[in-house]
Amino acid sequence: MPKGNYFLHFSALLLLLAIETALATKSTLLVLKNAETLPYVHAICSTTASKYVLDAKRLGLPADCHMPSQCQHVYSGACLSGGGLAGTFSPAELDLLINTCLPAGSVLYQEDDAAVIKAEHQPGKEKPHYKKLHRRSLRQARPGSNFVQNSAINGDQLDLWSISQGHDINLLKEKHQTLAAPLWNLDRIDQQYMPLDKTYSFGSFESPGVGQGVTIYVLDTGIMSNHQEFQTWSSFAVDNNTAAAAVSATSTTGNVTRTASTSRASCGRDFVNGSVNCEDVDGHGSHVAGTAIGLQVGVAKGASVIAVKILDDQGLGTVGSTIAGLDYVASTHRKPAVVTLSLGVQRGHYSRAMEDAVRALVEDHGVMVIAAAGNGATDSCQFSPGATPQAFTVAASGFSSKYSSFINTKNNKDSNAHAIKAVENDEAEGVYSEGNQGKCVDLFAPGTDIYSICGGIRRCGYVSTTTYAYASGTSMAVPHVAGAAAIFLEAHPEASPAEVKEALKGAAIEGAISPMVLRADTANILLQVKGLSGNQGASAAVHAADGPSEPTIGKR
């Protein structure tokens, strides 16, 4: 080939590369300095051409500033004080947006709209003992020898008698739930010492201990709101006219009839598909919500959940969609309120915008935010949003002898003695092997082999109002703390997030986790619900601390 042709060929390649670079789009998030710029953003992202013409004339915008297909989310300013937007722009479009369409100097900062993933154990990593159990009741769903991720368990109707021994869960007294092996996690968070006693105790003479009146906003993959775990206690009627005696449908002491469906779970907003029911295909959100408020598998059995769908059917999302969810909660929440973030940016990434939004929701709106420490076996302070000082960051615990209390051996009828022997011969309580640790962790909560709702066909293959599944990860630890926070807020509805944080830490057990599996800079405290429904814990002298305005990665 002649030299001239080589030159032309090379020049053509450079031109194609330049065109490709110019046309390449990138997901970007812009945070504005003040809300006065929001009218420009609303005009730029308006989906109606005629409306843009009117707004453009009023604001002095050129025609090429209309970018509705590029915009994905517009933030009101409830979380990010000046508002903002997220979208997919080419370099040329982004330059036009910042330097022509928006007022000069109005952008506070910009960052890549990074991917966000659920903080659940993923296939291919060290398996955390998933149980392969099919079509068995809760009491039969004992640990097996075959481990399969998210096998569907077709459970029975709710065993109402076991939940409170015939007492109305809303009574001002201590109630006791009889537990089977799968619910070891509830057993662990209501007692200080081992072995487990096969009961979950909740409530006091001062508060029912069920989180009634508290709303937990689950920012996740959606919700299966018609699952039996989300029914209200009052939706079950007993034919023996004993209002306080709710009994099992199979019990001989009375027959249970469920009245018209009344669910404590609902859809707030779907930022993925725009649906009205926040359909949960992945199942992660339903599992999290079940642990938080489920009648049988949950911590706060009277609290409500509002689902905000920000993760797609594979459990993936973006920083932009997460902030949209936080912005929604800031604008519409009803107190007392708690937010769960069983998710985070991928390892090695950081989001100032997400941390700013979490900080504002806590400090400006008084909403408690519970965040996962993350699954990367690394420093939690390098994981957003868990690194945010104002969030309550949770790591996952677990221990291999957790089922010992539930085993009746042939040669030893005393299962308690068997459990004591197992604890003595086994290592102290451990942690989820892939979970993050570090100084940004506030406390540990159960997070391995957690039995809860299976509300997504992608997770279990089939779903119904009685299907369940096991899951592991710091995702699963978060709702335990959210439920505990709801129990405290039921008794102290005016408490600030800082006061809730102080109460949770004050009630927790110190030194329960083996030091052999902990980083030296990680707090060795384990969640407990005992005492949270009483009058102790809330201190009027505790106030939320002001957080730094700069990125807080690695700070606590």
Salt bridges, closest charged atoms under 4 A:
ASP55 OD2 - LYS51 NZ 2.72
ASP55 OD1 - ARG58 NH2 3.18
ASP112 OD1 - LYS26 NZ 3.15
GLU120 OE1 - LYS118 NZ 3.62
GLU120 OE2 - ARG459 NH1 2.72
GLU174 OE1 - HIS176 NE2 3.59
GLU174 OE2 - LYS530 NZ 3.09
ASP220 OD1 - HIS284 ND1 2.53
ASP282 OD1 - LYS118 NZ 2.77
ASP282 OD1 - ARG458 NH1 3.17
ASP282 OD2 - ARG459 NH2 3.19
ASP313 OD1 - LYS309 NZ 3.29
ASP356 OD2 - ARG352 NE 3.65
ASP356 OD1 - ARG359 NH1 2.63
ASP379 OD2 - ARG519 NH2 3.92
GLU429 OE2 - ARG188 NH2 2.74
ASP442 OD1 - LYS505 NZ 3.05
ASP442 OD2 - ARG556 NH2 2.57
ASP449 OD2 - LYS131 NZ 3.16
ASP449 OD2 - LYS402 NZ 3.11
ASP521 OD2 - ARG519 NH2 3.07
GLU550 OE2 - LYS555 NZ 2.96
